[in-house]
Amino acid sequence: MKLYSAAASPFARKVRVCLLELGIENQVEFIDAAATPVAPNDMLIMQNPLGKIPCLISDDGMALYDSRVITRYLNDCKKGALYPKGAKLWEALTLEATADGMMEAAVLMVYEKRFRPKEMVYDIWLEAQWDKVERALDALESGWEGHLDGPLDMAQIAVGVVLEYLDFRHGDRDWRKGRDALAKWQAAFAKRDAMQKTQPSM
């Protein structure tokens, strides 16, 4: 299998953590496909017309994207337990979608400042994206502690990755303030070997 990714992408990191937790990282060739919204990677576009990472090429040549599709595929291939059975599955998928939405908002904030001319940066829009992140953080703090403390699954991985991405790109926002339980959970989760091995460079 081949994985098109970039080291700083939280969505790609999700997949890398998944591979490590499943013990199949040595079965994948990693291809750096860094791109921007205004300068897509031509090699990547040949596999994913959206030009987004991550994109996994299966052994039979099928292109799989986005990150949630890839991690579900990898878990099924390995017959892993990163997606629970029964009613717990919908809980896990919802929590993973919440974390992915946080990632999207946080990445869009980076793009707004990095790729728009300074005079075109829309501060109201930036703050609206951060409001999404904050609402989700409050929900994680008050309503998801039972799931986060349960058996390892992709929802936990997604939450762990997005919280570290907030530190990586939005450290000045101090997401931990007023969220002691979530901060404590993150500090423990960050010690996992898969999280340590996939940390983006500051």
N, C-alpha and C positions, 0 to 999 in steps of 0.2 A: 504494500500500500504506500501511497505518497500523500503527504500532507502539506498543502500550501498554507503558510502561516507567516507571522511576524512576531518578534519577541515581545513587543510592547502591547500587542493586541490582547485585551482581556478575553475576548471570545476565543482566540487561538489558544490562550493559556488554559482555558477551561478544558479544551480537548487534550492538551499535553498532560494536564493533571489526571484526566480520565485514563489516558494511556498508561501512565505510571501506576495508578491505583489498580488497574486491571492486569498489570505486569506484561504488557505487550508493546512497550515503547520500542523494543528492538525489532519489531516487525514492520516499522514504518520508516520511510525515507522522508526527511524534513526538507522542504524547499522554501527558501526565503522568498516571499512574494510581497514585500512591503510596497504599499501604494498609497495614494491620497485620493480624495474625492474628485480632484481636478486633474489628476495624472494617474489613471488606473494602470495596473500592470498588465501588459499585453499577453504575457504567458498565462496569467491567471484567467484573463477574459476568455481564452480558448477553452477553459474548463467550466467556468462559471460566468455566464453572460452579465451577471450583476457586478462582477469585478470585485467581489468582497471575499475577505478571508474570515475564517478558515474554509478550506475546500479540501475534501478527502477524495482521493482516487482509489477505488477499491481494487482488489487483485484482478477482478474481471473487467476493469476499465470504466466502471460507473463513477460519475462525479457526484459527490454528496455534499450538500450545504443546506442550511447554516449550521451553527455549532450544536444546536439541540438535535438536529437530524443525525449529525456525525456521532455524537456521544451515545445516542440510542442505538445506532447501528453497531458501534464498537462493543457496547455492552451485550447486545444480542449475539454478536460473533463469538464473544468470549463466554457466553452464558453467565454473565456477571450478575451482581446484585445491586448495581447502582441505580436501578429503577425498580422500586418495590412492586409487589403484586397487590391486586385487589384495590380497595378504596384508597389505600395509602398512595397508590400511583398518582391519583388526581391531585392529592395534596402536594406531592413532590413536584409534579409538573407545574402546578400553579406557583409554587415557591421558586422554582427554576425560572419561570417566565418573569416573575417579579425581579429577580436578580438580573436577568438579561435586559429588562427594561431600564434598570438602573445603569447598567453598562452603556446602553445606547444613549441615554441622556448625558452621561458623563463624557462619552466620546464625542458627542455632538458639541458639547461645550468647548472641548479642545479644538475641534475643527473650526468653530466659529472664530476663535481668536487667531488660529494659525493660518488659515487659508483665506480669510476675508481681509481686504484693505482695512486699516485701522479705523478710518472714517465710516466704514460700513458695518462695523461690529454692533450688533443690536443687544444692548445690555438688558433690556426688558425680557427678550427671548432667552438670554443666558440664565437669568434668574428664574424664569419659568421652568427651564430644564432642571435647575437645582432644586426647585420646589418638588418636582417629581421624586428626585432622589431622597429628599428629606422625608416626604410622606412615606416612602417605602421603608426608610430606616426606622421611622417610628413604628410602623407595622411590624417590622422584624423584632424590634425591642419588646413590643407588648403582646404580640399574638403568635409568634412562631417558635418560642423557646423550646416547646416540647419536641417539635420536629428537629430543630437544630441539635438537640441533645440526644437524638435517637441514632440508630445505625447509620453508617456512612451511606450517602446517596448523592446523586448529581445535583440535587438542590443545594445541599450543604456545600459542595464544591463550588457551585456558581456563586453562592453568597460569600464564601471565603475569598474567591477571586475578585469579586467586585469591591469588597471592602478594602483589599490591598490596592486595587486600582484607584480608589478614591485617595488613598495615601500617596500613591505614585503621581497622580496628575492634579489632585485638588487638596493637597495637604493643608493648605491655608484655610480650608473650610471647616476643619476640625469636626468630622462626623461623629466622633466619640462623645462630644459634650452632651450630657444628659442621657446617655445611653450606656450605662455602666454594664448591664448584663450582656449586651451585644459586644461591647468592647472586650469583656472578659472571654466570651466565647471565641472571638476572633483571635485573641492572643494565643489561646490554646490550639486552635485549628491551624494557625500559621506555622506551628512546629512540626506538622506532618511532613514526612520526607518529600512527598510529591510537591508540596507547596514550596519547600525550601529549594528544591532543584529547578523550579520554574520561575523564580522571582525575576522580574524585569530589572534591567540596570537603571539606576537612578541617574 
